[in-house]
Amino acid sequence: MGPPFFLSPDYHRSIANAMFLFDQHSIMLGTSYNMSLSSKLKFEWMRTKIGQASALVDGDVHHKSFNVLSMSYNFAF
């Protein structure tokens, strides 16, 4: 969890600059289908490859890949 939003933007920037990511990249493919004028169904697949380390994933994840499948339904009223 990050710092509270009532702190100054400079503090948030210094915290963001302190995060280190090493050798991580992703590729994503997605499609969507309009169910009506105000709703949409989305499907996405993402493959993430972690090399040395990642600040965003906990545990021993050296040189591993992950697949993430997601489906979302969006609507406006």
DRENTOR-37407 format. One record per atom (N, C-alpha, C): residue number from 1; residue in three letters; atom name; x, y, z. Coordinates in steps of 0.05 Angstrom, whole numbers, m for minus. Layout:
% residues N
nr,rest,atom,c1,c2,c3
NUM,ALA,CA,X,Y,Z
...
This chain:
% residues 77
nr,rest,atom,c1,c2,c3
1,MET,N,17,m23,0
1,MET,CA,0,0,0
1,MET,C,18,25,0
2,GLY,N,10,45,m14
2,GLY,CA,26,69,m17
2,GLY,C,20,89,6
3,PRO,N,33,112,4
3,PRO,CA,29,133,24
3,PRO,C,1,145,21
4,PRO,N,m9,158,42
4,PRO,CA,m36,171,40
4,PRO,C,m36,193,19
5,PHE,N,m59,198,8
5,PHE,CA,m62,218,m13
5,PHE,C,m60,247,m3
6,PHE,N,m62,252,23
6,PHE,CA,m61,279,33
6,PHE,C,m32,289,35
7,LEU,N,m12,271,31
7,LEU,CA,16,280,32
7,LEU,C,23,294,5
8,SER,N,45,309,6
8,SER,CA,52,326,m17
8,SER,C,59,309,m42
9,PRO,N,55,319,m66
9,PRO,CA,63,305,m91
9,PRO,C,92,298,m92
10,ASP,N,109,315,m80
10,ASP,CA,138,309,m80
10,ASP,C,144,284,m64
11,TYR,N,130,280,m42
11,TYR,CA,134,256,m26
11,TYR,C,125,231,m42
12,HIS,N,103,233,m56
12,HIS,CA,93,210,m73
12,HIS,C,113,205,m95
13,ARG,N,125,225,m107
13,ARG,CA,144,222,m128
13,ARG,C,169,208,m118
14,SER,N,178,215,m94
14,SER,CA,202,202,m83
14,SER,C,197,173,m76
15,ILE,N,173,166,m67
15,ILE,CA,166,138,m62
15,ILE,C,165,123,m88
16,ALA,N,153,134,m109
16,ALA,CA,151,121,m135
16,ALA,C,179,117,m147
17,ASN,N,197,136,m143
17,ASN,CA,224,133,m154
17,ASN,C,240,112,m139
18,ALA,N,232,105,m115
18,ALA,CA,247,86,m99
18,ALA,C,239,57,m106
19,MET,N,218,53,m123
19,MET,CA,211,26,m131
19,MET,C,229,17,m154
20,PHE,N,241,m6,m151
20,PHE,CA,259,m16,m171
20,PHE,C,247,m41,m184
21,LEU,N,247,m42,m210
21,LEU,CA,238,m66,m225
21,LEU,C,262,m75,m241
22,PHE,N,267,m100,m241
22,PHE,CA,290,m111,m256
22,PHE,C,280,m132,m276
23,ASP,N,285,m126,m301
23,ASP,CA,282,m147,m322
23,ASP,C,254,m159,m322
24,GLN,N,234,m142,m325
24,GLN,CA,206,m151,m326
24,GLN,C,193,m140,m351
25,HIS,N,179,m156,m366
25,HIS,CA,164,m146,m389
25,HIS,C,139,m163,m393
26,SER,N,119,m151,m407
26,SER,CA,93,m164,m412
26,SER,C,84,m159,m440
27,ILE,N,68,m177,m450
27,ILE,CA,54,m174,m475
27,ILE,C,25,m180,m470
28,MET,N,7,m165,m484
28,MET,CA,m21,m169,m479
28,MET,C,m37,m169,m505
29,LEU,N,m58,m185,m505
29,LEU,CA,m75,m187,m528
29,LEU,C,m104,m186,m518
30,GLY,N,m121,m170,m530
30,GLY,CA,m148,m169,m520
30,GLY,C,m168,m163,m543
31,THR,N,m193,m168,m536
31,THR,CA,m215,m162,m555
31,THR,C,m239,m153,m539
32,SER,N,m257,m140,m552
32,SER,CA,m282,m132,m538
32,SER,C,m306,m135,m556
33,TYR,N,m329,m137,m544
33,TYR,CA,m354,m140,m558
33,TYR,C,m374,m121,m546
34,ASN,N,m386,m105,m563
34,ASN,CA,m407,m86,m555
34,ASN,C,m433,m101,m551
35,MET,N,m443,m104,m527
35,MET,CA,m468,m117,m522
35,MET,C,m492,m99,m528
36,SER,N,m488,m73,m524
36,SER,CA,m508,m53,m530
36,SER,C,m494,m27,m532
37,LEU,N,m508,m5,m535
37,LEU,CA,m495,21,m537
37,LEU,C,m481,29,m511
38,SER,N,m490,18,m488
38,SER,CA,m479,26,m463
38,SER,C,m465,3,m448
39,SER,N,m460,m19,m460
39,SER,CA,m446,m41,m446
39,SER,C,m426,m55,m465
40,LYS,N,m405,m65,m454
40,LYS,CA,m384,m78,m469
40,LYS,C,m372,m101,m453
41,LEU,N,m367,m123,m467
41,LEU,CA,m354,m146,m455
41,LEU,C,m325,m148,m466
42,LYS,N,m305,m150,m448
42,LYS,CA,m277,m150,m456
42,LYS,C,m263,m175,m446
43,PHE,N,m246,m186,m463
43,PHE,CA,m229,m209,m457
43,PHE,C,m200,m201,m461
44,GLU,N,m182,m208,m443
44,GLU,CA,m154,m201,m445
44,GLU,C,m137,m224,m436
45,TRP,N,m114,m228,m450
45,TRP,CA,m94,m247,m442
45,TRP,C,m68,m232,m440
46,MET,N,m53,m235,m417
46,MET,CA,m28,m222,m414
46,MET,C,m7,m243,m404
47,ARG,N,16,m242,m417
47,ARG,CA,38,m260,m408
47,ARG,C,61,m242,m398
48,THR,N,69,m247,m373
48,THR,CA,89,m231,m360
48,THR,C,114,m249,m355
49,LYS,N,137,m239,m363
49,LYS,CA,162,m253,m358
49,LYS,C,179,m237,m339
50,ILE,N,187,m250,m317
50,ILE,CA,204,m237,m297
50,ILE,C,232,m249,m299
51,GLY,N,252,m232,m301
51,GLY,CA,279,m241,m302
51,GLY,C,291,m243,m275
52,GLN,N,308,m224,m267
52,GLN,CA,322,m225,m241
52,GLN,C,303,m222,m218
53,ALA,N,286,m200,m218
53,ALA,CA,269,m195,m195
53,ALA,C,248,m175,m203
54,SER,N,227,m173,m187
54,SER,CA,206,m153,m191
54,SER,C,197,m143,m164
55,ALA,N,193,m117,m163
55,ALA,CA,183,m105,m138
55,ALA,C,152,m108,m136
56,LEU,N,139,m117,m157
56,LEU,CA,110,m119,m157
56,LEU,C,100,m148,m151
57,VAL,N,118,m168,m150
57,VAL,CA,110,m195,m145
57,VAL,C,126,m206,m122
58,ASP,N,112,m217,m102
58,ASP,CA,125,m228,m78
58,ASP,C,134,m257,m84
59,GLY,N,154,m266,m69
59,GLY,CA,163,m293,m70
59,GLY,C,186,m297,m89
60,ASP,N,194,m322,m92
60,ASP,CA,217,m330,m109
60,ASP,C,206,m332,m138
61,VAL,N,210,m311,m154
61,VAL,CA,199,m311,m181
61,VAL,C,221,m306,m202
62,HIS,N,245,m314,m195
62,HIS,CA,268,m310,m214
62,HIS,C,263,m327,m239
63,HIS,N,265,m314,m262
63,HIS,CA,263,m327,m288
63,HIS,C,238,m344,m291
64,LYS,N,215,m332,m285
64,LYS,CA,190,m346,m288
64,LYS,C,171,m329,m305
65,SER,N,151,m342,m316
65,SER,CA,130,m329,m332
65,SER,C,103,m335,m320
66,PHE,N,85,m316,m324
66,PHE,CA,57,m318,m314
66,PHE,C,38,m311,m336
67,ASN,N,16,m326,m337
67,ASN,CA,m6,m319,m355
67,ASN,C,m29,m308,m339
68,VAL,N,m41,m287,m348
68,VAL,CA,m64,m275,m335
68,VAL,C,m87,m273,m355
69,LEU,N,m109,m286,m349
69,LEU,CA,m133,m284,m366
69,LEU,C,m154,m268,m351
70,SER,N,m166,m249,m365
70,SER,CA,m186,m233,m351
70,SER,C,m210,m228,m370
71,MET,N,m233,m226,m357
71,MET,CA,m258,m219,m371
71,MET,C,m271,m197,m355
72,SER,N,m281,m177,m369
72,SER,CA,m294,m156,m354
72,SER,C,m319,m147,m370
73,TYR,N,m339,m138,m355
73,TYR,CA,m364,m128,m366
73,TYR,C,m366,m99,m357
74,ASN,N,m367,m81,m376
74,ASN,CA,m368,m52,m370
74,ASN,C,m395,m41,m379
75,PHE,N,m406,m23,m364
75,PHE,CA,m432,m11,m371
75,PHE,C,m433,17,m361
76,ALA,N,m449,32,m374
76,ALA,CA,m455,60,m366
76,ALA,C,m485,64,m364
77,PHE,N,m493,79,m344
77,PHE,CA,m522,84,m341
77,PHE,C,m527,114,m336
